[in-house]
Amino acid sequence: MTDSTITTAATGQQLRDGVPAFTEEVRRTGFVVMRKQELAGLISDADLEELRGAWENLPVDTQVDGVGVYRERRYSRLRVDVDGDNVTFEVLPHAVFRQDSIPLWKGKDRLFEPIAENVLLSAGMRTLVSFNARMATAAGGNTSWTAGVHLVRVVARADAEGLPTPEGRHRDGHSYVGLYLMRRDGVTGGLSTVHPNDGSAIVQTTLLQPLDSMFIDDNMVTHEVSPIVPEGAWGVRDMLMIDMNPVV
């Protein structure tokens, strides 16, 4: 075990009891919406507030030049192994991020500044990545994952709406994706739309409170988020996104 490897036990009744019900919905429809109250007890208020502070130290995302969006971003990777109630985290070497499934980003190596290790392995982050990994294991059966961790702030200004998904309706190109709202201040909009592959009715919802979340089977649905509009001079929408791919 290295300094960048931590094993933690799952805590909170929600980790033990909530995962089967949530993942059954994912297997049935390709996604699940989880409201803050449904995740009560998953993460302590103190750990969540400490984690939310990481969005106050994000560099500008220079990889979106020319697509009319202003956002800030960091990205890092973890290897995550699930063994019953124990989840092990190992920080992986920093790497470029590719999304060849999305025409806007196809063929582009996007390099983002990394997440500080003390944030990546903080108690709050480990809790949410644990939950995400247990969801992916329950839904897909694999127990070893590469998790891409994205801290993203979309900024809306009086002269420019914020675009959470400048690529429009899309598939992310991962096995599973967890989307966790961290902050929504001074904006309207941000309507999430999920399009099931089987042609069933689309579902629309808006993440409003910190910890309102979605978990998506990327092979079963496509999704998009409408622009955010500032209520005053500016506003922000902060998201933690965790993409999951089996270790091969």
N, C-alpha and C positions, 0 to 999 in steps of 0.2 A: 504493500500500500504506500502511495506517495503522498506528499503534502497536498496534492490536488485531487485526492480521492477520499470520499467520505461515504460512510454507510450510515443510513438513518432508518429508524423504525417509523412506520406509518402511525400518525396520531390523529385523533379526532374520529368520532363515530362516523362522520360522513365518508371518510376514506374507506371504512370497512363496509358500511351498509349502503352508501349512495351509489357506488360504482356499478353494481349489477343493474340497478334500475336505469341509470343513465345510459349504460352501454347497450342495454336491450333496445332503447329508443334509437340509438345510433345504428344498430344492426337492422332495425326495421325501416328507418327513414333516411339514414345517411348523416344525421346530425342530431344534436340535442341542444336546447337553450336552457341554461342553468342560471336562475336568478340569485341575487345575493342571499336572500333568505333561505334558499335551498342549499346553500353552501355554508350555512351557519355552523361554526365550530371547526371549519376546515383550517382556517388560519387565524391567529390571534390579531386583535386590532393593532397591537404594538408592532408585530412583524409585518403586517400589511402596510402600516404607515411608514415604517422604515424602508420597505421595498419601494414604495411610491416615490420616495425621495430620489431614487436613482434617475428618474426622468427629468430632474432639474440639472443634470450634468451630461446632456447629450449633444454631440456635435451635429452640425448641419449635414444632412444627407445630400452629398454632392452628386450622387448617382442618378438623381431625377432631373438634372438640368434639361431644359427643353421640353418638359411635359407639363409645365404650368402648375407645379405643386411645390409648396414649401413644407418640409418636414425635417425632423431630427431623428437620429437613429444610432443604435449600437447593435452588434451581433456577435455571438459566440456560440460554441458547440460543447455539448456534454455527451459522454457515453453514459447511458442509464441502464442499469440491470435491475430487474424486478425479481425478487425471490420471496414469495409470500408477503409478509408485512414489511420486509426489509427492502430498501431501495438503495443502490450504490451509485454514486456519481463520480465521474472522472472527467476533469477538464481536458478537452481535446485541443490540439494545436490550432491556432487561428488559420482561417482559410477564406478564400473568396466564396461568394454566394452566387449560385446559378439557379435560374428559373426558366429553363428552356421550354417549359410547357406554356409559357405566356409569350405571345408574339412580341409584345413591347420589350421584353427582356431577353429574348432568345439570342443565344450566342454571346451574351455579355457576361464577363467576369466582374461582378460588383464587389468591391472591397469596402467594408464598413469598419469603423473603429471598434475594437473589442470591448466587451463588458468587463469591468474590473473583477478580479477573482473574488474579492470579498463580497461583492454583490451577487455574483454568479453562484456562490456557495453559501449565501446568507440563509438564515432559517426560513424566511418567507419565501425566497425563491425555491429552496429545496422542497418546501411543502407543496407549492403549486406544480413544480416539475414532477414530483412524486405522484400527485393526483393525476396529472396528464399521462404519465407513463403507465400507471395502473389502469387508466381508461383504455389506452392503446393496447395493453396486454390483454385485458378482458375482451376487447372488441376483435383483436386480430390474432391473438394466440402467441405471438412472439414475446420473449422476456428480455431481450437485449436490443437497445435502441440507440441510434444517434439522434440527439435532440438538438435542433437549431433554436436558439433563444434570441428573440428579437425584442428590443425596447424601442418603440416607435411613438413619436409625438407628431401629430398632424396639426399644423397651425392654420387657423382661419383669420384673415385680416379684412378690414373694411373694404379694401380694394381687390380682394381675391378670396374666393371660397377655398376651404381646405378639402383636399381630395384623398380620402382614405384608400381608395382603390383606383388610381389613375389608369390602370390596365382594364377597367371595366369588369364585366362578368368574366370570371376566370376559374381555372382549376390551379391550385398552387403547385402541383407536381410532387406531393409528398403522400405518405400513407394516411396520416392523420394530422390534423391541425387543431390546437387549442387556442382560443382567443379570449383574453381576459381583460376587461376594462379596468384601468387603473385610475383614470381621471377624465372628467368631462366638465369643463368649466367655460361658461360664457358662450355657448354655442347651441344652435338648434340643428336639426337634420341628423345625419349619420344613421339612416335607415338601412338595416341589413336585409338583403333579399337572398333567399336560398332557392335554387332551382334543382329539384330532384331529377336525376337522369331518367327515371321511369315515366316521366310525363305527368306525375301527380301535381296537384296544385302547389304553386309557389308559396313560400312562407316568408312573411316580413315581420321584423321585430326591431326594436331599438334598444341598445344597451345603454342604460341610464345611470346606474349606481355603480360605484367601485365594487368589483368582483362579479357584476353581471357578466356572463360568459357564454361561449358556444364551443362545442367540440364537434369536429367535422370529419367524416370519412371522405377523403378527397377524391376517391374513385367513384363515389355514388352521387355527388352533387357538384354544382358550380355555385359561385356566390359573388356578391358585389355589395358595396356600401355607398350610399348616396353622399354627396358633398355635405360638409358641415359649414354652417353660416354663422358668423360672429353676431352676438347680440349687441355688442358695442364696438370698440376699436379692434379687438382681437379676442380670440378664444382658442382653446386647445382640446384635443382628444388624445389621451394616452392609452396605448394598448401594449400588453404583453402577449406576444405570439410565440407559441412553441410548436415547431413542426417535428414530426416523428417519422423516422424511417428505420426499418429493421437493420440491425448489424448483419452484414453478409461476409 
